[in-house]
Amino acid sequence: MAVVCGASQGMGRAIAASLAAEGAQVMLVARSEERLQEAVAAIAGEVPGAQLASLAQDLTAPDSAEAVVQAVRDRWSRLDVLVTNTGGPPPGQPLDLDDDKYLLAYQQNFMNVVRLCRQAVPLMRENAYGRIVNVLALSVRQIEDNLVLSSTSRLGVVAYARYLAEQVAADGITVNNVLPGSIHTERLGQVAAMQAKHFGRDPDRELDLRAERVPMKRLGRPREMGDLVAFLASERAAFLTGLSLPVDGGQLRAVV
């Protein structure tokens, strides 16, 4: 039984599809009921026999995490997999952003993960099994122009996940992060358009420029991200915890 947040489009939807293809029962969570139903229909078409449910929730609301986990408890009485995944905050430079934007990014990208984990772990402990995977961004390891809010708010999740991984390891629960680089999603197109405008570049060329910066000379496919998350969510990954894994076609240039 798996919950995938931000599952109505992009990487979240691809992750839900990959988990469904592995035989998991999947609850898709996102704000828009209409887009959720479109995602459920699309996955059902891709994955014959997919067992899917959906729940419309705004995960920036403080009480949303409790509502999500209670819905899972009511439906399945257990939770095996939690995938946290939120949209990125707006672009900006460090000195150009006011307090409200920093605090909103912190709520959206950090506190919603904390609240979801706080609610999910007790239910996972009841069955001595759990997989938590946080979808973050490559910018927690390698800065990118204009994405200071994304980097700073999500970097907190890396530290939180490492502490949590140690606390719950003996309960059969693993906690890992995935760090997508340039994955070809609707969100990437929006970011590319905003950055092209900010830097005075041709918006039609921005995605091509991003692909050229990847050693593989292409953008990642959402399902490639989904399949990695499905592996981390499986019993095959039982001895992996506390990791932050880039999914970037070699884009990260760090040695370690």
Residue frames as qw, qx, qy, qz and C-alpha x, y, z in Angstrom:
[[0.000, 0.890, 0.456, 0.000, 0.00, 0.00, 0.00],
 [0.491, -0.016, 0.071, 0.868, 1.59, 3.21, -1.19],
 [0.075, 0.915, 0.301, -0.259, 0.86, 6.92, -1.01],
 [0.531, 0.164, 0.251, 0.792, 2.36, 9.18, -3.67],
 [0.025, -0.795, -0.281, 0.537, 2.10, 12.91, -3.11],
 [0.136, 0.665, -0.310, -0.666, 2.04, 15.39, -5.96],
 [0.466, -0.003, 0.859, 0.214, 0.83, 12.53, -8.12],
 [0.535, 0.672, 0.392, -0.331, -1.42, 14.30, -10.60],
 [0.589, 0.799, -0.119, -0.001, 1.36, 15.04, -13.09],
 [0.200, 0.809, -0.533, 0.150, 5.04, 14.80, -13.90],
 [0.266, 0.365, -0.857, 0.249, 7.34, 12.75, -11.71],
 [0.449, -0.097, 0.642, -0.615, 4.66, 12.04, -9.12],
 [0.834, 0.275, 0.043, -0.477, 2.38, 10.46, -11.70],
 [0.631, 0.473, -0.614, -0.037, 5.28, 8.46, -13.15],
 [0.038, -0.325, 0.837, -0.439, 6.20, 7.20, -9.68],
 [0.666, 0.059, 0.452, -0.591, 2.60, 6.12, -9.07],
 [0.819, 0.402, -0.245, -0.327, 2.62, 4.27, -12.40],
 [0.416, 0.462, -0.768, 0.158, 5.88, 2.48, -11.60],
 [0.281, -0.191, 0.773, -0.536, 4.61, 1.41, -8.18],
 [0.780, 0.209, 0.216, -0.550, 1.35, 0.20, -9.70],
 [0.713, 0.467, -0.491, -0.179, 3.32, -1.79, -12.28],
 [0.180, 0.354, -0.855, 0.333, 5.11, -3.51, -9.37],
 [0.467, -0.348, -0.806, -0.108, 1.73, -4.58, -8.00],
 [0.128, -0.164, -0.541, 0.814, 1.31, -1.96, -5.27],
 [0.044, -0.801, -0.591, -0.092, -2.04, -0.50, -4.36],
 [0.365, 0.060, -0.024, 0.929, -1.46, 3.22, -4.81],
 [0.027, -0.861, -0.463, 0.210, -3.24, 6.27, -3.44],
 [0.407, 0.388, 0.161, 0.811, -2.51, 9.37, -5.52],
 [0.239, -0.773, -0.396, 0.433, -2.60, 12.65, -3.58],
 [0.305, 0.178, 0.208, 0.912, -2.67, 16.16, -5.06],
 [0.138, 0.268, 0.297, -0.906, -4.65, 19.38, -4.83],
 [0.474, 0.238, -0.262, -0.806, -6.82, 19.08, -7.93],
 [0.678, 0.115, 0.671, -0.277, -9.51, 16.41, -8.00],
 [0.715, 0.642, 0.009, -0.278, -9.90, 16.86, -11.75],
 [0.345, 0.700, -0.625, -0.036, -6.21, 16.34, -12.47],
 [0.399, -0.305, 0.835, -0.225, -6.10, 13.39, -10.09],
 [0.779, 0.306, 0.468, -0.283, -8.87, 11.66, -12.01],
 [0.611, 0.726, -0.275, -0.154, -7.01, 12.31, -15.26],
 [0.024, 0.612, -0.785, 0.097, -3.88, 10.78, -13.73],
 [0.608, -0.070, 0.739, -0.283, -5.76, 7.74, -12.45],
 [0.797, 0.513, 0.197, -0.252, -7.27, 7.18, -15.90],
 [0.433, 0.757, -0.485, -0.068, -3.88, 7.57, -17.59],
 [0.184, -0.469, 0.848, -0.165, -2.16, 5.11, -15.25],
 [0.729, 0.135, 0.593, -0.314, -5.02, 2.62, -15.57],
 [0.743, 0.636, -0.056, -0.200, -4.48, 2.76, -19.32],
 [0.282, 0.711, -0.641, 0.068, -0.73, 2.20, -18.98],
 [0.038, -0.284, 0.907, -0.308, -0.84, -0.49, -16.29],
 [0.644, -0.210, -0.564, -0.472, -3.49, -3.18, -16.78],
 [0.712, -0.396, -0.573, 0.088, -5.04, -4.18, -13.48],
 [0.230, 0.310, -0.383, 0.839, -3.63, -1.19, -11.60],
 [0.416, -0.644, -0.628, 0.135, -5.17, -0.79, -8.14],
 [0.238, 0.269, -0.053, 0.932, -5.56, 2.95, -7.66],
 [0.206, -0.800, -0.539, 0.167, -7.26, 5.40, -5.34],
 [0.302, 0.462, 0.013, 0.833, -7.05, 9.18, -5.11],
 [0.354, -0.723, -0.467, 0.366, -7.37, 11.87, -2.47],
 [0.246, 0.737, 0.093, 0.623, -7.53, 15.62, -3.09],
 [0.572, -0.717, -0.211, 0.339, -5.53, 17.44, -0.41],
 [0.258, 0.877, -0.203, 0.351, -3.53, 20.64, -0.25],
 [0.847, -0.171, -0.341, 0.371, -0.39, 19.39, 1.46],
 [0.252, 0.407, -0.263, 0.838, 0.67, 22.87, 2.51],
 [0.559, -0.591, -0.071, -0.578, -2.21, 22.88, 5.01],
 [0.123, -0.499, 0.752, -0.413, -1.03, 21.85, 8.51],
 [0.681, -0.061, 0.582, -0.440, -3.82, 19.28, 8.98],
 [0.732, 0.437, -0.329, -0.405, -3.44, 17.64, 5.56],
 [0.265, 0.398, -0.874, 0.084, -0.87, 15.03, 6.60],
 [0.345, -0.005, 0.797, -0.496, -3.17, 13.65, 9.27],
 [0.706, 0.379, 0.148, -0.580, -6.03, 13.53, 6.76],
 [0.567, 0.492, -0.611, -0.251, -3.92, 11.61, 4.24],
 [0.141, 0.253, -0.931, 0.221, -2.72, 8.98, 6.69],
 [0.479, 0.120, 0.627, -0.602, -6.19, 8.61, 8.23],
 [0.725, 0.417, -0.143, -0.529, -7.61, 7.98, 4.75],
 [0.464, 0.399, -0.789, -0.049, -5.01, 5.25, 4.25],
 [0.136, -0.118, 0.869, -0.461, -5.77, 3.71, 7.64],
 [0.623, 0.245, 0.364, -0.648, -9.50, 3.70, 6.90],
 [0.726, 0.465, -0.297, -0.411, -9.04, 2.15, 3.46],
 [0.725, 0.364, -0.581, 0.059, -6.18, -0.33, 3.95],
 [0.780, -0.623, 0.012, -0.058, -5.32, -0.38, 7.68],
 [0.756, -0.335, 0.236, 0.510, -1.64, -0.23, 6.77],
 [0.346, 0.920, -0.153, -0.107, 0.90, 1.88, 4.91],
 [0.900, -0.068, 0.188, 0.388, 4.00, 0.40, 3.32],
 [0.526, 0.175, 0.235, 0.798, 5.30, 3.23, 1.13],
 [0.014, 0.910, 0.259, -0.324, 5.20, 7.01, 1.44],
 [0.544, 0.255, 0.260, 0.756, 6.54, 9.15, -1.40],
 [0.067, -0.819, -0.243, 0.515, 6.71, 12.84, -0.56],
 [0.424, 0.221, 0.468, 0.743, 6.83, 15.16, -3.54],
 [0.061, 0.819, 0.363, -0.441, 5.95, 18.84, -3.80],
 [0.498, 0.773, 0.185, 0.347, 6.10, 21.48, -6.47],
 [0.576, 0.006, -0.150, 0.804, 9.04, 23.82, -6.41],
 [0.105, -0.796, -0.297, 0.517, 8.85, 27.35, -4.99],
 [0.456, 0.884, 0.093, 0.033, 9.24, 30.36, -7.28],
 [0.740, 0.229, -0.080, 0.627, 12.67, 31.31, -8.60],
 [0.142, -0.977, -0.008, -0.160, 14.66, 34.19, -7.19],
 [0.527, 0.461, -0.452, 0.553, 18.03, 35.44, -6.02],
 [0.518, -0.290, -0.644, 0.483, 19.05, 35.39, -2.32],
 [0.154, -0.240, -0.286, 0.915, 18.77, 39.14, -1.67],
 [0.247, -0.107, -0.386, -0.882, 15.65, 39.70, -3.79],
 [0.513, -0.371, -0.736, -0.238, 13.25, 37.53, -1.77],
 [0.339, -0.551, 0.260, -0.717, 11.32, 38.70, 1.28],
 [0.261, -0.234, 0.830, -0.433, 10.65, 36.79, 4.50],
 [0.754, 0.187, 0.304, -0.552, 7.24, 35.59, 3.36],
 [0.755, 0.465, -0.400, -0.233, 8.68, 33.79, 0.34],
 [0.229, 0.413, -0.843, 0.257, 11.33, 32.04, 2.43],
 [0.414, -0.086, 0.704, -0.571, 8.78, 31.01, 5.05],
 [0.806, 0.297, 0.058, -0.508, 6.32, 29.76, 2.43],
 [0.621, 0.466, -0.626, -0.072, 9.04, 27.67, 0.77],
 [0.024, -0.311, 0.850, -0.425, 9.95, 26.22, 4.18],
 [0.632, 0.083, 0.491, -0.593, 6.31, 25.28, 4.81],
 [0.794, 0.425, -0.147, -0.410, 5.83, 23.84, 1.34],
 [0.685, 0.476, -0.551, 0.026, 9.04, 21.88, 0.96],
 [0.209, 0.323, -0.797, 0.466, 10.18, 21.07, 4.50],
 [0.393, -0.108, 0.592, -0.695, 7.33, 21.10, 6.98],
 [0.825, 0.131, -0.105, -0.539, 4.99, 19.08, 4.81],
 [0.659, 0.274, -0.696, 0.078, 7.58, 16.27, 4.75],
 [0.013, 0.230, -0.742, 0.630, 7.98, 16.47, 8.54],
 [0.600, -0.009, 0.317, -0.734, 4.21, 16.30, 9.08],
 [0.836, 0.207, -0.356, -0.362, 3.71, 13.41, 6.66],
 [0.520, 0.269, -0.768, 0.259, 6.51, 11.38, 8.22],
 [0.195, -0.204, 0.630, -0.724, 5.26, 12.13, 11.74],
 [0.745, 0.068, 0.180, -0.639, 1.86, 10.71, 10.80],
 [0.807, 0.322, -0.427, -0.248, 3.07, 7.83, 8.61],
 [0.258, 0.433, -0.819, 0.274, 5.77, 6.27, 10.79],
 [0.468, -0.153, 0.675, -0.550, 3.42, 5.04, 13.58],
 [0.858, 0.277, 0.096, -0.422, 1.27, 3.24, 10.99],
 [0.639, 0.520, -0.567, 0.004, 4.37, 1.71, 9.37],
 [0.060, -0.435, 0.796, -0.417, 5.67, 0.61, 12.78],
 [0.765, -0.055, 0.366, -0.528, 2.49, -1.39, 13.36],
 [0.949, 0.301, 0.022, -0.095, 3.63, -3.74, 10.57],
 [0.632, -0.534, 0.412, 0.381, 7.39, -3.41, 11.17],
 [0.563, 0.220, 0.535, 0.590, 7.85, -2.32, 7.56],
 [0.202, 0.908, 0.243, -0.276, 8.00, 0.94, 5.69],
 [0.575, 0.152, 0.300, 0.746, 9.64, 2.81, 2.86],
 [0.045, 0.909, 0.198, -0.363, 9.81, 6.60, 2.82],
 [0.574, 0.176, 0.350, 0.719, 11.17, 8.25, -0.33],
 [0.015, 0.826, 0.181, -0.533, 11.44, 12.02, -0.60],
 [0.590, 0.538, 0.336, 0.499, 11.58, 13.54, -4.07],
 [0.292, -0.755, -0.041, 0.586, 13.82, 16.61, -3.75],
 [0.523, 0.852, -0.027, -0.004, 16.07, 18.22, -6.38],
 [0.811, 0.209, -0.109, 0.536, 19.63, 18.06, -7.60],
 [0.100, 0.776, -0.105, 0.614, 19.99, 21.63, -6.37],
 [0.701, -0.701, 0.084, -0.099, 20.50, 20.34, -2.82],
 [0.847, -0.213, 0.226, 0.431, 23.91, 19.10, -4.01],
 [0.443, 0.058, 0.346, 0.825, 24.75, 21.55, -6.79],
 [0.144, 0.618, 0.306, -0.710, 23.36, 25.07, -6.89],
 [0.360, 0.451, 0.631, 0.518, 21.46, 26.27, -9.92],
 [0.056, 0.127, 0.067, 0.988, 20.85, 29.83, -11.01],
 [0.397, -0.245, -0.137, -0.874, 17.80, 31.45, -9.43],
 [0.732, -0.292, -0.562, -0.250, 16.70, 28.43, -7.34],
 [0.095, 0.366, -0.644, 0.665, 17.74, 29.54, -3.87],
 [0.646, -0.226, 0.263, -0.680, 14.32, 28.81, -2.34],
 [0.935, 0.096, -0.277, -0.200, 14.28, 25.27, -3.71],
 [0.599, 0.352, -0.607, 0.386, 17.83, 24.56, -2.58],
 [0.048, -0.365, 0.582, -0.725, 17.57, 25.93, 0.94],
 [0.713, -0.183, 0.210, -0.643, 14.14, 24.54, 1.83],
 [0.946, 0.117, -0.251, -0.167, 14.85, 21.07, 0.43],
 [0.436, 0.452, -0.666, 0.403, 18.32, 20.83, 1.94],
 [0.425, -0.364, 0.521, -0.645, 16.61, 20.76, 5.32],
 [0.929, 0.019, -0.001, -0.369, 14.81, 17.59, 4.24],
 [0.704, 0.402, -0.558, 0.178, 18.15, 15.90, 3.53],
 [0.050, 0.384, -0.693, 0.608, 19.26, 16.45, 7.13],
 [0.666, -0.156, 0.319, -0.656, 15.85, 15.52, 8.55],
 [0.916, 0.179, -0.251, -0.258, 15.71, 12.32, 6.51],
 [0.526, 0.393, -0.684, 0.318, 19.16, 11.27, 7.69],
 [0.226, -0.282, 0.641, -0.677, 18.17, 11.70, 11.33],
 [0.795, 0.011, 0.153, -0.587, 14.85, 9.93, 10.77],
 [0.783, 0.314, -0.526, -0.113, 16.52, 7.06, 8.91],
 [0.273, 0.307, -0.791, 0.453, 18.63, 6.30, 11.98],
 [0.419, -0.154, 0.502, -0.741, 15.69, 6.57, 14.35],
 [0.821, 0.142, 0.166, -0.527, 13.43, 4.13, 12.47],
 [0.415, 0.472, -0.751, -0.202, 15.96, 1.70, 10.96],
 [0.072, -0.131, 0.949, -0.279, 15.40, -0.94, 13.64],
 [0.551, 0.305, 0.495, -0.599, 11.66, -0.84, 12.89],
 [0.544, 0.259, 0.738, 0.303, 12.15, -2.11, 9.34],
 [0.297, 0.908, 0.273, -0.117, 11.62, 1.36, 7.88],
 [0.589, -0.012, 0.236, 0.773, 14.00, 2.95, 5.39],
 [0.115, 0.918, 0.197, -0.325, 14.21, 6.63, 4.48],
 [0.566, -0.029, 0.412, 0.713, 15.86, 7.82, 1.28],
 [0.232, 0.773, 0.062, -0.588, 15.87, 10.86, -0.98],
 [0.650, 0.335, 0.484, 0.481, 16.02, 11.06, -4.76],
 [0.113, -0.680, 0.067, 0.721, 17.48, 14.12, -6.43],
 [0.640, 0.582, 0.461, 0.199, 16.12, 14.62, -9.94],
 [0.289, -0.293, 0.276, 0.868, 18.15, 16.68, -12.35],
 [0.338, 0.308, -0.248, -0.854, 16.67, 17.79, -15.65],
 [0.281, 0.256, 0.925, -0.010, 13.65, 15.49, -15.97],
 [0.098, -0.134, -0.484, -0.859, 11.31, 16.33, -18.86],
 [0.057, -0.557, -0.789, 0.255, 8.14, 17.37, -17.05],
 [0.028, 0.847, 0.390, 0.361, 5.64, 20.19, -17.22],
 [0.474, -0.846, -0.055, 0.239, 7.31, 21.73, -14.17],
 [0.609, -0.243, 0.317, 0.685, 10.72, 21.76, -15.86],
 [0.307, 0.544, 0.475, 0.620, 9.18, 23.57, -18.80],
 [0.219, -0.927, -0.274, -0.131, 7.77, 26.21, -16.45],
 [0.588, -0.666, 0.124, 0.442, 11.11, 26.68, -14.68],
 [0.570, 0.074, 0.425, 0.699, 12.93, 26.88, -18.01],
 [0.150, 0.755, 0.422, 0.480, 10.53, 29.55, -19.25],
 [0.370, -0.919, -0.122, 0.058, 10.95, 31.62, -16.08],
 [0.629, -0.481, 0.263, 0.551, 14.73, 31.36, -16.21],
 [0.484, 0.366, 0.455, 0.652, 14.81, 32.25, -19.90],
 [0.036, -0.899, -0.305, -0.313, 12.80, 35.37, -19.11],
 [0.533, -0.812, 0.014, 0.237, 15.01, 36.29, -16.14],
 [0.575, -0.412, 0.406, 0.578, 18.27, 35.91, -18.05],
 [0.350, 0.711, -0.166, -0.587, 17.00, 37.24, -21.39],
 [0.197, -0.231, 0.885, 0.354, 17.39, 33.96, -23.25],
 [0.508, 0.058, -0.533, -0.674, 15.28, 32.37, -25.97],
 [0.661, -0.167, 0.525, -0.509, 12.55, 30.33, -24.20],
 [0.909, 0.310, -0.099, -0.262, 12.31, 27.93, -27.14],
 [0.609, 0.504, -0.569, 0.224, 15.98, 27.04, -26.68],
 [0.360, -0.630, 0.504, -0.468, 16.05, 26.79, -22.91],
 [0.920, -0.157, 0.306, -0.187, 15.19, 23.08, -22.66],
 [0.845, 0.469, -0.158, 0.204, 17.70, 22.30, -25.42],
 [0.149, 0.731, -0.487, 0.454, 20.37, 24.16, -23.45],
 [0.659, -0.464, 0.463, -0.370, 19.51, 22.11, -20.37],
 [0.984, 0.128, 0.121, -0.027, 19.81, 18.87, -22.31],
 [0.619, 0.650, -0.311, 0.313, 23.19, 19.96, -23.65],
 [0.166, -0.698, 0.536, -0.445, 24.47, 20.39, -20.08],
 [0.878, -0.232, 0.357, -0.220, 23.66, 16.75, -19.29],
 [0.220, -0.489, 0.784, 0.312, 26.52, 14.37, -20.18],
 [0.470, 0.240, 0.845, 0.087, 23.99, 12.02, -21.79],
 [0.027, 0.096, -0.394, -0.914, 22.83, 14.95, -23.96],
 [0.357, -0.425, -0.657, -0.511, 19.17, 14.44, -23.22],
 [0.445, -0.403, 0.294, -0.744, 16.59, 15.17, -20.56],
 [0.103, -0.046, 0.960, -0.255, 15.56, 12.46, -18.16],
 [0.453, -0.289, -0.630, -0.561, 12.26, 10.64, -18.58],
 [0.534, -0.450, 0.270, -0.663, 9.76, 10.74, -15.71],
 [0.962, -0.123, -0.143, -0.199, 9.40, 6.95, -15.73],
 [0.644, 0.337, -0.521, 0.447, 13.17, 6.60, -15.15],
 [0.151, -0.405, 0.483, -0.762, 12.63, 8.44, -11.88],
 [0.796, -0.216, 0.031, -0.565, 9.55, 6.35, -11.17],
 [0.910, 0.094, -0.402, 0.022, 11.39, 3.07, -11.61],
 [0.363, 0.346, -0.604, 0.620, 14.15, 4.11, -9.18],
 [0.419, -0.323, 0.362, -0.768, 11.59, 5.07, -6.56],
 [0.908, -0.075, -0.174, -0.375, 9.79, 1.76, -7.09],
 [0.734, 0.207, -0.566, 0.312, 13.07, -0.04, -6.41],
 [0.083, 0.329, -0.548, 0.764, 13.74, 1.98, -3.24],
 [0.621, -0.222, 0.172, -0.732, 10.19, 1.20, -2.13],
 [0.877, 0.052, -0.421, -0.227, 10.67, -2.54, -2.56],
 [0.858, -0.483, 0.170, 0.031, 12.03, -5.28, -0.32],
 [0.833, 0.340, -0.027, 0.435, 15.05, -5.43, -2.66],
 [0.236, 0.674, -0.208, 0.668, 16.26, -2.13, -1.17],
 [0.701, -0.642, -0.306, -0.050, 15.98, -3.25, 2.45],
 [0.731, -0.357, -0.089, 0.574, 19.63, -2.46, 3.29],
 [0.316, 0.353, 0.153, 0.867, 19.62, 1.03, 1.75],
 [0.255, -0.856, -0.448, 0.031, 18.70, 3.93, 4.02],
 [0.351, -0.787, -0.009, 0.508, 19.73, 7.51, 4.67],
 [0.516, 0.016, 0.484, 0.707, 20.81, 8.03, 1.06],
 [0.319, 0.767, 0.099, -0.547, 20.34, 10.93, -1.35],
 [0.621, 0.066, 0.658, 0.421, 20.56, 9.55, -4.88],
 [0.188, 0.525, -0.241, -0.794, 20.98, 11.82, -7.93],
 [0.607, 0.420, 0.663, 0.122, 18.92, 10.94, -11.01],
 [0.067, 0.873, -0.048, -0.481, 20.59, 13.26, -13.46],
 [0.810, 0.566, 0.058, 0.139, 22.35, 11.52, -16.35],
 [0.751, -0.007, -0.069, 0.656, 25.71, 12.44, -14.82],
 [0.092, 0.859, 0.143, 0.483, 24.89, 16.13, -14.41],
 [0.565, -0.819, 0.095, 0.006, 26.20, 16.35, -10.83],
 [0.588, 0.654, -0.386, 0.279, 29.91, 17.07, -11.06],
 [0.470, -0.702, 0.458, -0.278, 30.85, 16.34, -7.45],
 [0.367, 0.379, -0.848, 0.039, 33.36, 13.54, -6.81],
 [0.203, -0.177, -0.911, 0.312, 31.59, 12.31, -3.66]]
